[in-house]
Amino acid sequence: MTTVTSPLPGRVIGLAAVPDPVFSGAMVGPGTAIDPVREPTEAVAPVDGIIVSLHPHAFVVVDAEGHGVLTHLGIDTVKLHGEGFELLAAKGDTVTRGTPVVRWNPAAVESAGRSAVSPVVALEATAEALVDIAEGTDVDSGDLLFRWS
């Protein structure tokens, strides 16, 4: 069982509340989403593993069981072309839960006209594989988001 923890401090709002049909419809995979605090912050690894994909606005960490967890910082933030995001790790790095991966400012993302809501998704998982999914609670980085069997 993989424990997935919050990569960000904020409020867990659930995927259905994400202002993007691809995420809210769980087309990428099941999970949840965080409405982050509006201050400069570091997005951290939600699981122990290897960073297999890394962009300024999103990253995927795959754990030892082969579970890939996507953290997507904001919605449509790819259109910011990396502005306001600072990479703190590299693709291929082995990370432990809580390792800083990207530094960003959710308030700056919003002032650029994008949503700061950040989906955390279990890639290639079924909804039934996730349990203990957090929703409607405040979290700090490292708090439980869901478990993946």
Backbone bond lengths (Angstrom), bond angles and torsions (degrees), N, CA, C in turn:
res aa  C-N    CA-C-N  psi(-1)  N-CA   C-N-CA  omega(-1)  CA-C   N-CA-C  phi
1 M - - - 1.455 - - 1.525 108.68 -
2 T 1.306 116.94 127.53 1.458 122.70 178.89 1.528 109.09 -95.58
3 T 1.312 116.55 128.55 1.459 121.37 173.82 1.522 107.98 -95.57
4 V 1.333 115.97 123.93 1.466 121.94 179.64 1.525 107.70 -107.31
5 T 1.325 115.57 123.32 1.459 120.59 -177.91 1.523 110.62 -109.15
6 S 1.310 114.64 164.07 1.464 120.14 -175.91 1.525 111.45 -68.36
7 P 1.339 116.41 130.07 1.453 119.49 175.96 1.532 112.02 -81.82
8 L 1.354 116.27 -7.57 1.460 121.01 -173.19 1.524 111.61 -143.56
9 P 1.324 117.18 152.15 1.460 119.03 168.11 1.528 109.87 -81.30
10 G 1.320 116.14 143.53 1.460 119.96 178.85 1.514 111.08 160.08
11 R 1.342 115.73 -155.15 1.465 121.57 179.67 1.524 108.76 -113.77
12 V 1.330 116.59 130.23 1.462 121.27 177.98 1.529 107.70 -78.64
13 I 1.341 115.86 122.31 1.472 119.72 -175.84 1.524 113.43 -114.58
14 G 1.324 118.21 -10.32 1.461 120.42 -179.43 1.516 112.50 85.73
15 L 1.316 116.31 152.37 1.472 121.30 -177.46 1.517 112.94 -64.20
16 A 1.323 117.73 -34.43 1.468 119.99 -176.91 1.525 111.82 -60.08
17 A 1.333 117.90 -24.03 1.466 121.94 -178.72 1.529 113.48 -90.17
18 V 1.329 117.48 0.61 1.468 120.57 179.95 1.531 109.49 -73.69
19 P 1.348 116.76 129.94 1.468 119.80 -177.70 1.530 113.48 -79.17
20 D 1.323 116.07 51.31 1.457 122.61 178.60 1.525 106.73 -155.35
21 P 1.354 117.91 122.92 1.465 120.18 -174.51 1.526 114.39 -64.17
22 V 1.316 118.26 -27.72 1.460 120.64 179.76 1.528 109.92 -66.33
23 F 1.334 116.51 -42.96 1.464 119.80 178.61 1.524 111.71 -79.53
24 S 1.330 117.49 -46.23 1.472 119.84 -175.94 1.528 111.07 -64.35
25 G 1.335 117.69 -28.31 1.453 122.00 177.14 1.518 113.14 -87.36
26 A 1.340 116.89 5.25 1.470 123.74 179.52 1.527 111.94 56.05
27 M 1.347 116.74 32.30 1.463 120.08 179.27 1.525 111.71 -70.46
28 V 1.322 117.07 -28.11 1.465 121.35 177.99 1.530 109.21 -81.45
29 G 1.327 115.78 -29.68 1.455 122.61 -179.16 1.511 109.46 150.97
30 P 1.334 116.58 167.87 1.461 120.43 178.58 1.530 110.37 -77.14
31 G 1.301 115.53 165.76 1.464 120.82 178.34 1.502 109.97 161.01
32 T 1.323 115.32 -141.93 1.458 120.79 178.08 1.528 107.37 -152.67
33 A 1.314 117.45 -175.40 1.462 120.47 -179.10 1.520 109.68 -143.57
34 I 1.315 114.59 153.46 1.462 121.65 -178.82 1.519 109.43 -118.83
35 D 1.329 115.15 131.36 1.455 121.61 168.94 1.528 104.37 -91.87
36 P 1.341 117.59 101.31 1.465 120.32 -168.21 1.528 113.51 -74.16
37 V 1.333 114.57 159.88 1.455 119.79 172.43 1.522 107.64 -61.18
38 R 1.326 116.29 149.40 1.464 120.77 -175.82 1.521 111.08 -95.14
39 E 1.328 114.82 67.49 1.456 121.12 176.81 1.520 107.49 -153.79
40 P 1.337 117.48 158.23 1.466 118.70 178.13 1.523 109.88 -55.04
41 T 1.321 115.68 134.54 1.458 120.16 -175.63 1.520 110.06 -151.03
42 E 1.316 115.25 165.64 1.460 121.19 175.17 1.513 109.01 -107.14
43 A 1.322 115.99 129.91 1.464 121.21 171.22 1.521 106.18 -84.37
44 V 1.333 115.94 128.58 1.463 120.61 -175.20 1.521 110.95 -113.39
45 A 1.310 115.95 162.15 1.465 121.71 178.95 1.533 109.83 -62.21
46 P 1.354 117.12 129.41 1.463 120.59 -179.84 1.530 113.64 -85.17
47 V 1.326 117.21 -8.90 1.465 123.45 178.12 1.528 108.09 -148.08
48 D 1.339 116.24 162.67 1.459 121.13 169.77 1.524 107.15 -76.10
49 G 1.321 117.56 137.31 1.463 118.89 177.39 1.506 112.89 165.64
50 I 1.323 114.70 -153.93 1.465 122.64 -177.87 1.521 108.56 -117.27
51 I 1.330 115.96 134.21 1.462 120.56 174.76 1.522 107.48 -74.39
52 V 1.335 117.22 111.33 1.463 120.96 -177.46 1.518 112.25 -100.03
53 S 1.331 116.92 -16.25 1.462 122.12 177.32 1.513 106.94 -146.45
54 L 1.341 116.16 134.02 1.456 119.97 -178.09 1.516 109.90 -146.27
55 H 1.309 115.38 120.00 1.460 124.09 174.24 1.525 105.99 -129.15
56 P 1.321 118.40 162.75 1.462 117.51 178.60 1.535 113.66 -56.54
57 H 1.333 117.16 -33.16 1.469 121.79 -174.29 1.528 114.24 -101.65
58 A 1.324 118.48 -2.52 1.473 120.16 -175.03 1.519 110.27 -162.80
59 F 1.354 114.03 150.58 1.470 118.32 175.12 1.525 109.87 -151.47
60 V 1.333 114.48 156.11 1.459 122.05 177.73 1.520 108.27 -125.16
61 V 1.354 114.81 129.05 1.454 121.61 173.80 1.526 107.16 -114.55
62 V 1.342 116.36 128.74 1.467 122.26 177.50 1.521 108.08 -106.48
63 D 1.345 115.43 127.48 1.466 120.11 -178.61 1.528 111.19 -86.65
64 A 1.330 115.79 -179.65 1.466 121.56 -176.56 1.522 112.94 -63.89
65 E 1.333 117.61 -22.47 1.467 121.70 178.14 1.530 112.34 -87.28
66 G 1.337 116.80 -0.19 1.461 120.37 179.81 1.512 114.27 87.64
67 H 1.323 116.74 8.57 1.467 120.55 178.47 1.525 109.80 -81.52
68 G 1.332 116.31 121.92 1.455 121.80 177.87 1.518 110.54 -98.27
69 V 1.344 115.82 127.20 1.458 121.11 179.64 1.527 108.87 -115.72
70 L 1.334 114.76 120.56 1.463 122.15 178.67 1.524 109.65 -92.85
71 T 1.323 116.22 128.99 1.460 122.01 168.89 1.521 106.10 -112.13
72 H 1.328 116.62 118.90 1.464 121.66 -178.54 1.520 108.13 -113.58
73 L 1.324 117.09 112.65 1.456 122.02 -174.51 1.526 110.84 -84.29
74 G 1.322 115.60 97.88 1.453 121.26 -178.89 1.516 111.92 82.51
75 I 1.319 114.52 175.71 1.465 122.33 -178.58 1.527 109.03 -114.06
76 D 1.328 116.46 134.72 1.472 123.19 -177.12 1.529 112.21 60.34
77 T 1.323 116.90 22.27 1.456 120.36 -178.81 1.524 113.08 -74.62
78 V 1.333 117.25 -12.40 1.465 119.68 173.26 1.529 109.41 -59.02
79 K 1.331 117.11 -29.72 1.469 122.04 -179.44 1.526 112.93 -70.56
80 L 1.328 117.43 -9.37 1.466 120.63 176.74 1.532 111.02 -84.99
81 H 1.334 117.17 -5.09 1.473 123.58 176.10 1.525 112.42 52.69
82 G 1.339 116.28 38.92 1.453 120.54 175.67 1.517 114.91 85.44
83 E 1.327 117.34 -8.99 1.459 119.76 -178.59 1.530 110.39 -65.80
84 G 1.326 115.98 127.33 1.454 120.79 -179.84 1.522 113.89 90.53
85 F 1.323 116.81 1.79 1.471 121.82 179.51 1.530 108.30 -120.48
86 E 1.318 117.03 139.81 1.466 121.53 177.79 1.523 108.52 -127.68
87 L 1.325 116.65 120.81 1.467 120.92 178.55 1.521 109.69 -73.97
88 L 1.328 115.99 130.92 1.460 121.98 -179.94 1.525 111.68 -111.53
89 A 1.323 116.34 -3.66 1.467 122.98 179.35 1.524 107.27 -140.14
90 A 1.318 115.85 177.35 1.467 120.63 -178.95 1.522 109.86 -128.76
91 K 1.335 115.59 152.70 1.458 120.58 173.72 1.523 108.02 -57.01
92 G 1.339 116.05 134.97 1.457 121.32 -179.04 1.513 113.38 95.54
93 D 1.344 117.24 -12.41 1.468 119.96 178.39 1.523 110.43 -66.43
94 T 1.323 116.07 141.71 1.463 122.01 168.99 1.521 106.43 -89.25
95 V 1.338 115.52 126.53 1.460 120.82 -176.49 1.528 110.24 -125.38
96 T 1.301 115.58 157.69 1.455 121.41 171.13 1.526 107.37 -108.99
97 R 1.312 114.82 157.00 1.461 120.65 178.19 1.538 108.80 -49.67
98 G 1.321 116.65 129.82 1.459 120.57 179.51 1.514 114.80 95.64
99 T 1.343 117.39 -7.61 1.468 119.76 177.42 1.531 109.26 -67.54
100 P 1.338 118.92 127.53 1.471 120.54 177.28 1.533 111.20 -62.67
101 V 1.338 115.66 133.23 1.467 121.13 -178.93 1.532 111.11 -115.58
102 V 1.335 117.27 -45.66 1.468 121.76 -178.91 1.528 109.08 -138.63
103 R 1.332 116.55 136.07 1.464 121.37 171.69 1.531 107.01 -100.75
104 W 1.347 116.43 134.07 1.467 120.61 -179.09 1.517 110.03 -154.96
105 N 1.329 115.44 170.52 1.460 121.02 179.62 1.529 108.91 -127.25
106 P 1.344 117.70 103.49 1.466 119.90 -179.82 1.532 113.76 -56.13
107 A 1.329 117.99 -33.06 1.470 120.54 179.00 1.529 110.47 -65.42
108 A 1.328 117.19 -38.42 1.469 120.97 178.43 1.526 110.76 -67.83
109 V 1.331 116.86 -36.25 1.471 121.09 176.79 1.527 109.42 -61.36
110 E 1.323 116.30 -44.81 1.472 119.82 178.48 1.518 111.90 -65.37
111 S 1.323 117.60 -39.78 1.466 119.30 179.98 1.525 111.15 -68.04
112 A 1.344 116.90 -19.71 1.467 121.40 175.30 1.533 111.10 -87.53
113 G 1.343 117.29 6.32 1.458 121.32 174.81 1.518 115.63 88.94
114 R 1.318 117.47 15.89 1.466 121.19 -179.58 1.531 109.83 -115.80
115 S 1.319 116.33 158.06 1.459 121.20 175.03 1.519 109.05 -80.02
116 A 1.338 116.25 139.83 1.462 121.08 177.06 1.527 112.23 -88.24
117 V 1.330 117.99 -6.00 1.469 121.46 -179.58 1.527 109.36 -56.54
118 S 1.330 115.29 130.77 1.467 121.39 -170.68 1.523 112.21 -120.99
119 P 1.343 117.51 105.39 1.467 120.47 176.02 1.531 112.20 -68.75
120 V 1.333 114.76 144.49 1.465 122.39 172.27 1.531 104.49 -125.37
121 V 1.343 115.40 112.31 1.457 121.03 -165.92 1.526 111.93 -122.81
122 A 1.333 114.79 138.49 1.461 122.51 173.58 1.530 107.54 -86.40
123 L 1.321 116.72 104.39 1.461 121.15 -175.57 1.529 110.60 -70.27
124 E 1.326 115.82 138.71 1.464 123.01 177.03 1.523 112.27 57.60
125 A 1.327 116.88 31.62 1.467 121.20 177.31 1.519 109.21 -108.12
126 T 1.319 115.49 160.68 1.462 120.12 171.00 1.520 107.36 -96.66
127 A 1.315 116.47 154.86 1.458 120.50 178.89 1.525 110.77 -58.43
128 E 1.339 116.57 -34.17 1.466 121.29 -178.63 1.534 112.54 -67.96
129 A 1.325 116.99 -20.09 1.464 120.41 -178.01 1.529 112.40 -77.32
130 L 1.340 117.30 -13.97 1.459 120.77 -178.20 1.529 110.68 -101.30
131 V 1.318 115.10 136.50 1.471 121.44 177.10 1.525 108.63 -134.61
132 D 1.328 114.60 166.28 1.471 121.55 178.47 1.525 111.63 55.60
133 I 1.325 116.99 39.21 1.464 120.84 -177.61 1.529 109.66 -73.52
134 A 1.330 115.25 122.73 1.463 120.74 178.86 1.530 109.76 -74.48
135 E 1.317 115.76 143.36 1.471 120.77 173.90 1.519 107.93 -161.15
136 G 1.330 115.54 138.69 1.454 120.41 176.55 1.512 114.34 74.85
137 T 1.333 117.30 19.72 1.463 120.89 179.44 1.518 110.06 -124.20
138 D 1.323 115.61 156.59 1.462 120.63 173.35 1.523 108.03 -85.15
139 V 1.336 115.71 138.97 1.466 120.45 179.80 1.519 110.36 -131.64
140 D 1.320 113.68 154.65 1.453 121.59 168.20 1.522 106.60 -105.18
141 S 1.300 116.91 163.03 1.464 119.64 172.92 1.518 108.08 -54.83
142 G 1.339 116.17 132.14 1.453 121.15 177.93 1.520 114.03 97.64
143 D 1.342 118.08 -10.90 1.472 120.29 176.50 1.527 110.37 -75.18
144 L 1.327 117.04 152.29 1.451 122.06 -178.79 1.532 112.46 -60.52
145 L 1.348 115.89 130.98 1.471 121.16 171.43 1.516 110.93 -105.12
146 F 1.352 116.41 -47.65 1.472 121.21 175.86 1.515 109.53 -166.53
147 R 1.339 114.44 166.38 1.456 122.07 173.65 1.522 108.23 -114.74
148 W 1.324 115.10 144.36 1.465 122.13 -173.83 1.524 108.07 -125.32
149 S 1.356 115.35 117.71 1.472 118.80 -179.84 1.508 111.24 -99.08
